[in-house]
């Protein structure tokens, strides 16, 4: 769930400031067990209807057709969270070396 607002920054830029609420299921990168993690609290993005000139700013999302798709933005943020490394509570506390052959 997203709780926030959109504000026009300039003719071609809009800022999205909000808070994502809820949790998402991820897998432990050590044992493979699934568990829930809380979504990140704050979300601050710039939305543009032009190709971004500042390639260093990774918080710019381009919607060149003039329509802002909030569900796409939320799914993208969730996928980013899922792609990070996660350790369940048991593996996070276990300091023993871990090696597994496949």
GIPELIN-V812721 format. One record per residue. N is the residue number from 0. RES is the residue in three letters. D_FIRST is the distance of its C-alpha to the first C-alpha in whole Angstrom. Layout:
# GIPELIN-V812721
<<N:RES:D_FIRST> <N:RES:D_FIRST>>
This chain:
# GIPELIN-V812721
<<0:UNK:0> <1:UNK:4> <2:UNK:7> <3:UNK:10> <4:UNK:13> <5:UNK:15> <6:UNK:19> <7:UNK:22> <8:UNK:24> <9:UNK:27> <10:UNK:28> <11:UNK:26> <12:UNK:23> <13:UNK:20> <14:UNK:18> <15:UNK:14> <16:UNK:13> <17:UNK:10> <18:UNK:8> <19:UNK:6> <20:UNK:5> <21:UNK:7> <22:UNK:9> <23:UNK:11> <24:UNK:15> <25:UNK:17> <26:UNK:21> <27:UNK:24> <28:UNK:26> <29:UNK:29> <30:UNK:29> <31:UNK:26> <32:UNK:25> <33:UNK:21> <34:UNK:19> <35:UNK:15> <36:UNK:14> <37:UNK:12> <38:UNK:9> <39:UNK:11> <40:UNK:11> <41:UNK:12> <42:UNK:12> <43:UNK:15> <44:UNK:16> <45:UNK:19> <46:UNK:19> <47:UNK:22> <48:UNK:24> <49:UNK:27> <50:UNK:28> <51:UNK:27> <52:UNK:30> <53:UNK:29> <54:UNK:29> <55:UNK:28> <56:UNK:25> <57:UNK:22> <58:UNK:19> <59:UNK:20> <60:UNK:19> <61:UNK:21> <62:UNK:21> <63:UNK:25> <64:UNK:24> <65:UNK:23> <66:UNK:20> <67:UNK:17> <68:UNK:14> <69:UNK:11> <70:UNK:10> <71:UNK:13> <72:UNK:12> <73:UNK:8> <74:UNK:11> <75:UNK:13> <76:UNK:12> <77:UNK:11> <78:UNK:14> <79:UNK:16> <80:UNK:15> <81:UNK:16> <82:UNK:19> <83:UNK:20> <84:UNK:23> <85:UNK:22> <86:UNK:24> <87:UNK:24> <88:UNK:25> <89:UNK:28> <90:UNK:29> <91:UNK:28> <92:UNK:31> <93:UNK:33> <94:UNK:35> <95:UNK:38> <96:UNK:38> <97:UNK:36> <98:UNK:38> <99:UNK:37> <100:UNK:39> <101:UNK:38>>
